[in-house]
Amino acid sequence: MRAPRPRGVSGGRVDHPLTDGNTNQALRDYDTQVKDAFDRIVPVLKRIAALQHEPAFIEQAQQLARAELGFELPLHLLDTAWVTQLDMRTLFAWCVFETYGLTSSAFFDQDPLGGQPGSPAAEAFNGFLLSCGFHLLDITPCADGRLAHAIAYALRLPFASVRRRSHAGAMFDVENTVNRWVKTEHRRYREAEPNAAHEDTRYLKVVLYHFSSKDPAHEGCAAHGSDDVLAATSGLHRLRDFQQAVENSFCCGASVDLLLMGIDTDTDAIRVHVPGLDGSTNLERWLDAREAYATTAGLAAPQGREALEQLVRQAAASAPDPGMVRLIARLLENNFSQIDYVRRYHDGAYSDAGHAERFIGVGIGFKEIHLRNLTYFAYMDTVEEGAADLDVGVKIFKGLNVSRGLPVPVVVRFDYNGQVPGARERAIVRAQRVQAAIEQRYSTLVNEGLLHALLTVRDQGRHTPAEAVGSTIRFASAGGH
């Protein structure tokens, strides 16, 4: 049965019948609002630099900053402009940190993605996930900023319903992931959350590697030398290491399921290596979302969903699990909306095929960051253990910022459990240790004013924004860093 003409029509483009056009517009508005706030910083500072010898410079600069950026600049720097040049590097870092703070506050105060804990979207997906046979969805994307939006945009999942930890090359830490698995199962035994331990559901671990359709030899995953095969192979090996670790330690490997997916950073279309019920995954076989999109584009929504599930079954490495089929079909359907999003707002492929991040995020947390090319993530407890990830981020920003005389902005973040006595204080100490290690590791950049860090902490048990608790910027400020 052929569907009537879809409602989403613009500029000659017709959306897929399963595409959610209203959500696409809302996501576009949020992306534009946040990125515009960061991208206004340099033009505004250029205008301020041109005013520094005017008689009413401070008043004019503050008025311009309030109007264009939403905050005032540190008086200490402005007040000395008449005897020396403005410290534009420090002002730039300050503005990035202030803008990040505003972004974090707006995310938790306004829930622009509609996926906070307890939201209708989160509750609905949690129920759907359980109905598919999974009590937790744990996804590791690559730390590349082009995947920072993978959960809320590319997969259209409520952020509160997904455990996300990004790592360079999607090479997650097996031991830490086992510990998180243990905590999840312990909570099921003690609190029956999200369901009772005796119920036959599994912990689903997902690796999301990436590749480039426009420039596969250069814009793929840097951690794997832009080698798509290596990225997928390494991801599958890491998944199996995790499953084996659980099996060897707790004799219950059947409670862990694995899923390998890829994403094209140019179009946001995903590919899914559909696993078999026996746990098998075929690296040379996958279901491409663009092909599934084309196959189902002429069908009405109900028929399209049926056809999509059939495509998933056919792509499986062996006889598939029905619950896994339903979940993958949902992910592909969600991805159809993102494919149309990129087609409608980016002419089918992003113009920034490479890196265009605005700051580096270091530590543990950043639940509020869900936008493409906004942040390069380096998740770590210490700089020593995460040195490789951080080095990649600094290298990226040497090209993005340092080459233009601008500093590398680093936001250090450690979330803590507010119910544990002393947890906030320990999180601050960890942030300070990371700051000290960053200053030592990148001392040349720091001494030249080409790297600044903002220290933040956040109570993970409350829906509140990050709290600034320190900075490498060496002066007092109204903003707290």
KENUBA-179805 format. One record per atom (N, C-alpha, C): x, y negated, z. Coordinates in steps of 0.05 Angstrom, whole numbers, plus 5000, padded with zeros to 4 digits. Layout:
REM residues N
XYZ
...
This chain:
REM residues 481
501750245000
500050005000
501749755000
501249574982
502749324980
501749114999
503548975011
502748765030
502048505016
500348345028
499848075017
502447915019
502547685006
504847515006
505447435035
507947485044
508647415072
508247115077
507847055102
507346775110
509946615108
512246735114
514746585114
515846525086
515046305075
515946235048
517045955049
519545925040
520845665040
523045655019
523045445003
525145414983
525345654964
523045774958
523045994939
523646264952
524246264978
524946514993
522446625006
522246885005
519947025018
521047205039
520147175064
521147335086
520047615084
521447805097
520448075100
517848075116
516048255110
513448275126
513948315156
516148435164
516748475192
518248255205
518948045190
520447815200
518647635218
519747545240
518447365258
519347075251
517946935234
518746675225
518646465247
516746485265
516546285287
518946305305
519846545312
522146575329
524646485314
524746535288
527046435273
527346135275
525145985273
525345695275
526145615303
525145745323
525845675351
528845725356
529845945346
532646015349
534445815334
533545735310
535045545295
535245275310
532945195321
532944935336
534844945360
534945175374
536745195397
539645195388
540245345368
543045355358
543945085349
542244935335
543044675325
543444475348
541644485367
541744305390
544344335406
545044585412
547444635428
550044575413
550244665388
552644625373
553044335366
550844195360
551043905354
552143755378
551443845402
552443715426
555443735428
556543965421
559444005421
560743855398
559443865375
560643745351
560543445350
558943325368
558943035370
561342925385
562743095400
564843005417
567042855402
568142975381
570342845367
569542585353
567242575339
566442315327
566042095348
564942165371
564441965392
567141875403
568942055408
571541975419
573141805399
572841855373
574141685353
573041405355
570441375358
569241105361
570140975386
570441125408
571341015433
574240925431
575841095417
578741025413
579040755399
577240705380
577340455365
576540205381
575240255404
574340035421
576139975444
578340125448
579840115473
581139845479
581439675459
582539405464
580439185464
577939265464
575839065465
575538965494
574638715498
574438605525
572538765543
570338855532
568339005548
568539305542
571039395539
571439675531
570039885548
570439865575
569440075592
566340085590
565139855591
562239845589
561239965562
562639885541
561839985514
562240285512
564540375523
565140665521
563140835537
562440745560
560540895577
557740885564
557040665553
554440655540
554240845517
556440855501
556441035478
556441325487
558041385508
558141665518
555441755529
554141575544
551441645555
549441695532
549541525512
547541545491
548041785473
550541845467
551142055447
551842325460
552942325484
553842575496
552242655520
550842465532
549142525555
550542515582
552942395583
554342365608
556442145606
557442045629
559441845628
562241965628
564141805620
566941895619
568341825646
570541955653
571941895678
573141615677
572341455696
573241175698
576241155700
577541345713
580441345717
581941315690
581041465670
582341455644
581741195629
579241115630
578440875616
579740625627
580140625653
581040385667
583940305660
585440505650
588240445644
588740415614
586640395599
586940385570
588240125561
588039915577
589139655568
592239645570
593439835586
596339835588
597640065574
596040265567
597140495553
594940615534
595640795518
593740915500
591941105516
589441125507
587641315520
588641595518
588341745539
589142025539
586842185525
586942195499
584742305484
584542615488
586842745492
586743025496
585243105522
585842955543
584343005568
581442935565
580842705552
578042635548
576542845532
577942955512
576643165496
575943405513
577843495529
577343735546
575143665566
575243425577
573143345596
570443365583
570143265559
567543265545
566643545538
568443715531
567643995525
566644125551
567944085573
567144205598
564444085608
564043825605
561443705612
559243815595
559743845569
557743945551
557044235557
559144385564
558644665572
556844665597
557344495616
555744485640
552844415634
552344225616
549644165609
548344395595
549844535578
548744765563
547944985583
549645045602
549045245622
546545175638
546444925647
544044845662
541544875646
541544785621
539144795605
538345085600
540245265597
539645545591
538045665615
539045625639
537745745662
535245595670
535145335666
532845175674
530445205654
531145235628
529045225608
528545495594
530345685598
530045945585
529445925555
531245795539
530645735511
530345995494
531546215503
531346465488
529146645498
527746565519
525446715529
526147005538
528647045548
529447315555
530347345583
529647155601
530547165629
529247405644
530447485666
529247705682
526347645689
524647845685
521847815691
520147685670
521447595648
519947465626
518347685612
516147605598
514547795583
516147955563
518047825550
519647955530
521448165543
522648095565
524448285579
522848525590
520648475602
518948685613
517948875592
517148765569
516148925547
518349105536
520748985532
522949155521
523849365541
523949295567
524749485587
522949735586
520349685583
518449905581
518850065556
519349925534
519850065509
522350235511
524450125522
526950275525
526550535541
525150515563
524550755579
522950955563
521050855547
519351035531
521051185510
523351065503
525051195483
526951395497
526951395524
528651585539
531251475549
531351205551
533851075561
533250895584
534750915606
534250735628
536150495629
538150495612
539850255611
541250245583
541349995573
542649945547
545149775552
547449895548
550049765553
551449725526
551849475518
552949425491
555549275494
557549375480
560149235479
560649135450
560248875446
561148765420
564048685421
565248625399
567848515398
567748235411
570048145422
570147885435
570147655415
570447715390
570347515369
567847335372
568247075370
566046895374
563846925353
564447055331
562447095310
560447315318
560847435341
559047635352
557747555378
558247305386
557147215412
554147205412
552947195389
549947175387
548747455381
550347665383
549447925373
546948015388
546747975414
544448075429
541947925423
541947655427
539547495425
538747435397
540647425378
540047355351
540047595332
542347725329
542647935309
540848175316
540648245342
539048475350
536348385363
536048135368
533548025379
532648165405
534548205423
533848335448
533848135471
532148155490
532147985514
534848015529
536247795534
538847815546
538847955573
536547935588
536448055614
536148355612
535548465589
535048745586
537448905577
539648755573
542048885561
544448825579
546149025584
548648975597
550748925575
551948695575
553748615554
556548545566
558548675555
561348605562
562948605535
563948385527
565348365502
568348415507
569548555488
572448615489
573548595460
576148515458
577348495432
577248775419
576348775394
576049025380
573849205391
572249105409
570149265423
571349495439
573949465446
575349665461
574849625491
572549715501
571849675529
573649855547
573749765572
575249915592
573650155602
574650395597
573150635604
572650655634
574750615650
574450645679
572350445690
572450195681
570450005691
567650075682
567450185658
564750265649
563750505664
565550685671
564650915688
563750805715
565150615726
564250495752
561450365750
560950235727
558350115723
556150325720
556950545707
555050775704
554450885732
556450915749
556051015776
554050835792
554450565789
552750385803
549850405793
549550435767
546850465756
545550715766
546950945766
545751195775
545251185806
546951055820
546551035849
544050875855
543550665840
541150505844
538650665837
538850835817
536551005810
535951205833
538051305846
537651485868
536551345893
537551105899
536850965923
534350805921
533950675897
531750485894
529750555872
530350765857
528650845834
528450615814
530650475810
530750255791
532850305770
532150275744
529550205733
527550435733
528450675740
526650905743
527951105762
526451305770
527451495789
529651675777
531451765793
533751925783
532952185772
530652295781
529852555770
528552545743
527952305734
526652275707
528752325685
527852445664
529752535643
530352305623
531952115632
532751895615
535751875615
536951725597
539851715594
540851425594
543351405601
544851145599
545851135571
545150925556
545950895528
548250685526
550550785517
552850615513
553250565483
553450305476
553550225448
556150075443
557550135421
559749965411
558849835385
559249565384
558549415361
561149295349
562149435328
564549325315
563649135292
565549015279
564748825258
566548835234
565448725212
566848725186
565848485171
567148425148
566448195132
565848295103
563448225093
562848305065
564048105045
564547855054
565547655036
568547675033
570047735054
572947745053
573847975071
573348225063
573848455081
576748485089
578648395072
581448435078
582548235098
581148015103
582247805120
580347725143
577747745139
575947645159
574447865175
575648105174
574548315191
575548285220
575648505234
576448485263
579448455265
580448245276
583248195279
584648405296
583248505316
584348705333
584948965319
583649005296
584049255280
585149185253
586348945250
587648875225
585748855201
583248775207
581148765186
580749025172
581149245186
580749515176
578149625187
576049625170
573449705179
573449995189
574850175174
574950455182
576250485209
578450345214
579750355240
578050245262
576550025256
574749915276
572650115285
571450245265
569350435271
570450685285
572750785275
573951015287
574750965316
576050745321
576850675348
574450645366
572350525356
569950495373
568750755381
568650945361
567551205368
569351355387
571951335384
573751475403
573351365431
573051105434
572650985460
570051075472
567951095456
565351195466
565651475476
566951645461
567251925469
569051945494
571051775497
572651775521
570951715545
569151525543
567351455565
565551695572
564351815552
562552045557
564152275569
566552325560
568152535571
568952485600
569452225606
570252155633
567952205652
565452145644
563152195661
562752495664
563052635642
562652925642
564753065661
567252975658
569353105675
569053035705
568052795710
567952705738
565352785752
563152805737
560552835751
558953065739
559953205719
558653435708
555853375698
555453145687
552753075678
552952905653
554652985635
555052825611
552452795594
550552985598
548052965583
546552705589
547152575612
545752335619
546852085605
548952125588
550151905573
549851955544
548551775530
548351785501
550051565488
550951605464
552751415450
551551325424
552151075417
551250955392
553350775381
554050815356
556050645342
554650485321
555050225321
553850045302
556049845292
555649745268
557349535257
555649295250
556949065247
555448825239
557248665220
555948575199
557248405179
557248115189
559548005196
559647735207
558847515187
558547585162
557747385142
554747365140
553347585143
550447595138
548847675163
550247775184
548947885208
547448135204
547648255180
546348515175
547948735190
546448915203
547749125218
547849385201
549649565209
549649835199
549650015224
548150235222
547850415245
548750695237
550650805252
551451075249
549551245266
547351335255
545251465270
546251735281
546251765307
547352015319
545252245317
546252485319
544452715321
543852775350
541852945353
540953025380
543253175394
545053295379
547253445390
549653255397
549252995394
551352805400
553252745378
552852865355
554652825332
554252545320
556452425310
556352175296
558152195271
557152115248
558552135223
559651855216
562351825217
563451565211
563051485182
562751675165
562451615136
559551585127
557751585146
554851575140
553551375158
552051185147
550650995163
548250895148
546450765162
544050635151
544550335151
544650215127
545149925125
542549775126
542449565143
540049415147
539049285121
540949195105
540149065080
538849255061
539849505060
538549705043
535749775054
535549805080
532949865092
531049625088
532049385089
530449145084
529249155056
530949215036
530049225009
528049445004
528449675017
526749905013
523949855024
523749705046
521149665060
519949385055
521249215039
520248945035
517548925022
516749125006
514249114992
511949255007
512449335032
510449475047
509149295069
506649345074
505449215097
506749305123
506449145144
507949205169
507649485179
505249595182
505049875193
506450075175
506150055149
507450245131
510450205131
511249945133
514049885134
515450015158
514150005181
515250135205
515450435203
513450555191
513550845186
515850915167
516150765146
518250815127
521050775140
521150575157
523650515171
524550745188
522650865203
523351085220
524251325203
522951365180
523751575163
526651535152
527251295146
530051235137
532051295159
531351235184
533151295206
533551595209
531351745207
531552035209
533352145187
533052045163
534552145141
537552085143
538151865157
540951775159
542451915182
541052065199
542252185223
544452385216
546452405233
548652595229
547752885231
545552925246
544253195248
541453135257
539953345264
537253305273
537153095295
535752875292
535952655311
533952685335
534552535356
532852515379
530552315372
528052385376
525852205369
526051935383
526851935408
527051675422
529251505410
531451625403
533651475390
532651355363
531151515349
530051425323
528251175327
526551185347
524750955352
526350705360
528450745376
530050515385
531550395361
532850565345
534350465323
532550325303
530150435298
528250305280
527550035290
527150005317
526549745328
528849545324
531349645328
533649465324
533849375295
533349555277
533449485249
531249285242
528849335252
526649145247
527348875258
528448865282
529248605293
531348475276
533148635265
535348525249
534248415222
531948515213
530748395189
530248095193
529348025216
528847745222
531347585220
533547705230
536147555229
537247535201
536747745185
537547725157
536147495143
533547475149
532047245137
532846985149
533646985174
534646745187
537146635172
538946815167
541446735153
540846655124
538946795112
538246715084
536946445083
535246395102
533746145102
535445895110
537045935130
538545695141
541445685133
542445905121
545345905113
545746015085
543646015069
543846105041
544846385039
544146555058
544846835056
547446915070
549246725074
551746795087
552846545100
554146575123
555146345138
557446215123
557545955124
559745805111
562245835127
562045855154
564345895171
564946195173
566046305152
566646595152
568646665173
570446475179
572446525199
571646415227
573646365243
573146275270
572445975270
570545905288
569845615292
568845575320
569945735339
569145715367
569745445379
568145365400
568545115413
570145135438
570245365452
571845405475
572345695480
574245765497
574846035505
573446085532
572146305535
570946385560
572646615572
573546585596
575346775609
574146865636
574247125641
573347225667
571047415664
569147395681
566747575681
564247405685
562447425666
559947275667
559047175640
558346925639
557446785614
554846905603
553046965621
550447065612
548946865595
549746605597
548346395582
549446345554
551446485546
552646435519
551646645499
550046555480
548846735460
548746605433
550746445426
550746305400
553346375385
552946425359
555246495342
557346275341
559846355342
562046175340
562045945360
560845995383
560945795404
563245855423
563646105429
565546195450
567046435441
569646435446
571246675444
571446795472
570647045475
570647165502
573147315508
574147295532
576347455542
575547555569
574147775571
573247885596
575548015611
575847945636
578148045652
577747985681
579148145698
579348095726
581847925732
583947985716
586447835719
587547775691
589147575689
590347505663
592147735654
593547865672
595448085665
593948305650
591648385660
590248605647
588848515622
588148265619
586848165596
588547995578
591148025581
593047855566
592647875536
592248115526
591948145497
589547995486
587248025500
584847875491
585347575492
586547485514
586947195517
588947085497
590947235491
592947155471
591647115444
589747295437
588347275411
586747015411
585446955433
583846715435
585546465432
587746455446
589546225445
590646195416
591346415404
592246405376
590146285358
587646365362
585446255345
585245955349
585445865375
585145575380
587545415373
589845545370
592145395359
591445305331
590045475316
589245395289
586845205289
584945245307
582545075308
583044805319
584544785341
584844545357
587744425357
589644595366
592344495370
593444385344
592744505321
593744405295
592744125290
590644035303
589543765300
590243585324
591943685341
592743525365
590743545388
588843725386
586843755407
587543985425
586743975451
587444185469
585644435466
586644655477
585044905479
583344885504
580644875502
578944865526
578345155535
578945205560
578445475572
576545445595
574345585595
572545595617
572945865632
573945845656
574346085673
571846135689
570846385689
568346445702
568446705717
567546705742
567246945757
564546935771
562747125763
560247155777
560647305803
558847265822
559147405848
556347475858
556247645877
553747735890
553347565915
551447385914
550947205936
550047335961
549247595960
548347735984
550747855999
553047845987
555447956000
556947736014
557347746040
558847536054
561547486042
562147226038
564747156028
565147185998
563147285984
563447345955
564047095939
562746875945
563246625930
566146535934
567046535958
569746445964
571846625950
571246885949
573147065935
573047015905
570746955894
570546895866
572146645859
572046445877
573646195872
576546255873
577446425892
580246495894
581146645868
579446815858
580146955833
580346765810
578546575809
578746365787
581246205790
582046135814
584445985818
586946145810
586946405816
589146575808
589346595778
587146615765
587146625735
588146365724
587246135736
588245875727
591345865730
592345955753
595245945757
596746115736
595546355731
596846535711
596746415683
594546285677
594246155650
596345935648
596645775669
598545555668
601445655665
601945885677
604646005674
605046125647
603046275637
603346415612
603446225588
601946005590
601945815568
602945545577
605245555591
606245315604
606945095583
607845165560
608544955540
606044805532
603844945526
601344815519
600344645542
600444755566
599444605589
601044345594
603644365592
605344135597
604943915576
604243995552
603743795531
600843695530
599243785550
596443695551
594843835530
595744065520
594444205498
592944455508
592544485534
590844695544
589744595571
587144605574
585844535599
583844755606
583544795632
581645005642
579644885662
577244975660
575144905679
574445165694
574445145721
573845385738
570845375746
569445595741
566645605748
566045875762
563945875778
562946115790
559946105789
558646345792
555746355791
554746595807
552546545822
551246765837
549646925817
550547175812
549247335791
546447425799
545747405825
543147495834
541047275831
541847035823
539946815821
539946705793
537746605784
537546495757
538346205758
540846155763
541945885766
544345845748
544945595741
547245555723
549945585737
552045575721
554745595732
555445355749
557145395769
557945175787
560945125782
561544875775
564344795771
565744775798
568044905802
569444905827
572344815825
573244745801
576044655798
576744615769
579044505764
579944445737
582944395736
584044415713
586844335709
587044035704
584743905700
584743615696
585243475723
587443335725
588543245751
587442975760
584842945762
583842695774
581042745783
580142575801
577442605812
575442525791
572942635794
570942575774
568142605786
566242485774
563542505783
562342775776
563542905755
562543165746
563343395762
565143365781
565843585799
568243745790
569543675768
571943825761
574143635754
